[in-house]
Amino acid sequence: MTLFSILKYLKSNKTNSDIKKFLIVGLGNVGDEYTGTRHNIGFDILDNLISSFEGDFKEVKHGKIFKTKFSGKSLIFLKPNTFMNLSGKAVLYWAKKEKINLSNILVIVDDLNLDFGISRLRKSGTDGGHNGLKDINSKLNTIKYPRLRFGIGNNFKDGKQIDFVLEKWNDDESKNLSKLIEHNSSIVLDYVKHGIDNTMNKFN
């Protein structure tokens, strides 16, 4: 199957796809040195989400996945192991393998353009300078898939962006982090249960 045919399938084939199946992707980098960093908030939200269900992630091709049911829907949580800049490889592979429509792919990502703790759910959008989204956009050849953006702020000096996103949360951020992760987990489940329009109206 060519890349073009894969993308055409994901965008339009709703007859053979399970429209009640969702791929929830949390972006981050693998390795202990990245645990608890701003760039790994996608991983942290997924970890919190699956704590509500029985089971744990298992190692698979291009990452770790956890499958469960919620509100009559099939959920596949994915933590890519391709590192941030190649996130699209894992997303494309699992979207194709599980026959998931683009509108049912939700990517959870840190965002420098939002103040710390602010969340925004969107149906589509540009990469906003985020390398993970940039690669996903490139691999899927579209920007038309949902994403949940978690604001991490931009309190860094010129030229220090990479250092900032790969740093651990500071003390002030850490005080509120658990509550914010729980809040974003609620957004994900509301999106699955009620649809993106209703969830955007409720939380944005």
N, C-alpha and C positions, 0 to 999 in steps of 0.2 A: 504494500500500500504506500503510495507516494505521500509526501508531506501535504501536498495540496488536497489530496483526497481525504486524508485524516482530518484536516481542518474543516473541509466541507461537511464531513460527517458530523463532527462535533457541533457545528453551527446549526445544521438543519435537520438531521435525522432524528426525529422524535418518535417515529413509529417503532423502531427497534431499540431505542434508548429507554431506559427506565427513568421517567421524568420525576419519580419519587426518590431518586438516588442522588446524594450530594457528596461532593469532594470538598472537604474543609482543609485548607492548607495553611499551616503556620510556618512562616519563614524564619530562618535562623542559621547559625553555623554550628557544625558538630565539633565536639571536643570540650574537655573540662575548662579550658582557658576562656571559652566563650559563655559558659554558664553564668546566668545572672547579669548579662550585659544588655544594654539598650537594644542592640540589634537582634536579640533573641526573644523579644517579647512575643512573637508569634508562637514559638515553642512553648513558652510559659503558659499562654492562654490555652493551648491544646492540652497541656498536662493537667491544667485545672479542669477543663471540660471532661476529660475521660475519668477523672476521679469520681464523677457522679455515676459512672457505669461500672460493671464488673469486667475485669480483664486489664490488659496492659498492651502497650505497643509491641509489635514484633518486627524484627529485621526483615526487610524485603528488598527487592531491586530498587535502587535509587532512594532508599530512605527507610523510615519506620511507618507502619500503618496500624490503625486500630479501627475495627468495624463494629458497629452497633446499630440498634434501632431506636428511633425516637419519634413520637407522634405519628406513627404509621409510615415513617420515612427510613430509608437506609442511609446511614452516615458512614463515610470513610474519612477518617482523620489522617492526614499525611504530614510528616516532618521530613523534608528532603535531606539527604546526606551528601548532596552534591556541592555544598557550600553555597552561600548567598548568590554569588554571581552567575551560577549555573542552575538556578532554581527551576527554570523553565523546562529543563530536561526531565525532571521528575514529574512535574505537573502534566506535561504532554503525555508522558508514558502512562500514567495512571488514569488520566482522563480517557485515553484511548482504550486501555485495558478494561476499564469498568464501564465503558460506553456512557459517559456522563456528558450531558449537554453543557455548553458554555455558561448558560444562565444559572447552572447549579454548581458552579465552581466558585468557592469563596476563598480569597487569599487574605490572610491576616498579616499585617506588616507594620513596622515602625515608621513614623513619619516626622521628619525634621520641620516640616512646614506647619505643624500644629503644636500649640503649647502643650506642655506636659499634662497628660491625663485627659485631654480632649480626644474624643473618638468620632469618626465619621464613617458611615456606611455609604458606599457609592455603587451604582450599577456598572460603571465603567470609568475610565480616566487614563491620563498619561502616567508615565512612570514617576514624574515629579523629582527626578534625579536619583531615584532608588534603583540600585543595580539589580536587585532581585526582581522587581517588577519589570525592569527593562528587559531582562532575559526572558521572562514569561511572555511579555508582549511580543517579543521577537519569535519565540518558539511557537506560540499560538497564532501568530500573525494577526493579532487583533488586540484592541484595548477594551473590548466589550465583554467583560466578565466582572462579577462583583468583587469588591475588596473592602475590608474593614481596616481603616487606618488608625493606628494608636499614636497619639502625639507624644513625642519625646522632647520637644523644644529644640532650640538651636543656640544654647548658651555655650558657645565655643569661639575661640579666636580664629582669625583667618588662617586657613591652611591646616586646621586641626579637626576637620569634620570626621575623618576616619578614626582618629583617636577617641573622639566623643562617642560615636556610636558603638565602639568596641569596649568602652569603659563600663564598669559596674555602676549601678544606680547609686546616687549619692544618698546621704542620710535622710534628707527631707523627702526625696522621692520614695525611698524605701518605706517610709511611714504609711503612705497611702497606696502602695503598689498592690497589696493583696486585695483591697477593696476594688481597685480599678480593674484588676484581672477578672474578678468575679463579675463586675459590671459588663465587661466585654464578652465574657462567656454567656451572659444572659442575652446579649445582642445576637450572638451566633444562633442560639437555640430559638430565639424569637423569629429570626430570619427563616430558619428551617420550617417552623410551625406555621407562621402567618404570611410569609412572602416578603420580598424585599421592600415593596412600596409601603406596606403597613409598618414594617420595622423602621424604615427611614423616618417616617412621620412620627413615630413614637420616641425614637432615641436621638435623632440628629438635632 
